[in-house]
Amino acid sequence: MDNEPAKRQHICKRFDRELEDIRNRALTMGGLVERQVEEALKSILNNDVELGERVILNDISVNALEVSIDEECTQILVRRQPAAVDLRVVVAVIKTITDLERIGDEAKRIARQAIDMAGHYCKKNQFLDLQHLGRHGIQLLHKSLDAFARLDVDLALDVVHEDRKVDSEYESIIRQQMTYMMEDPRTIPASIDIMWAARALERVGDRACNICEYVIYQVKGKDVRHTRLEDIESEFKTQ
């Protein structure tokens, strides 16, 4: 009988390690996905077909990691039957890796546009706004992963707020590329590829916001999806 409390404590510590492990693996996956987006953006800006092909090939690693982490989360749910905070950790990880896998898909789409653009006529400086949008989207992804690592609600809210600027930049690129196409039909193939790439980068920002919503859910226990940003900030933003 004297050993029972010690045994329960050991089991609890092991459970804590399991929860920490799935969070760490999700962050590892996040780092891989962030690198995928960076290289995809580089491939289209530098007309680097070889790099674009490598991004597409490496998507297999992202998918495999999602499957592995998801399986580990399922095993925790079956074995531990977590409740309250522990359950929110597992749910947040499952949702986060799903969005990370989809961000990986967006990186693959950008890389495909880079390959498709090879040899297309482009106007000088046609990529400048895409470069800015890409850097902004990658920054949001990095901040969302930082918020996830630190369980930082304020940083998560900042990312959600900043995504509005990404949306505005995306709309500006669409208008700009439409203008290019009307002024010079030779730019049409490249402009279409740029618009598809811009759409993918805009989606990276959206999915970074999703990750931040999961951070808020994990820390505060409230699902803030489909909730106005102003309402979320009024309830959770610290002074």
ABEGO torsion letter per residue (X at the ends): XAAAAAAAAAAAAAAAAAAAAAAAAAAAAAAAAAAAAAAAAAAAAAGBAAAAAAAAAAAAAAAAAAAAAAAAAAAAAAAAGBBEAAAAAAAAAAAAAAAAAAAAAAAAAAAAAAAAABGBBBBBGAAAAAAAAAAAAAAAAAAAAAAAAAGBAAAAAAAAAAAAAAAAAAAAAAAAAAAAAAABAAAAAAAAAAAAAAAAAAAAAAAAAAAAAAAAAAAAGBBABGBBAAAAAAAABBX
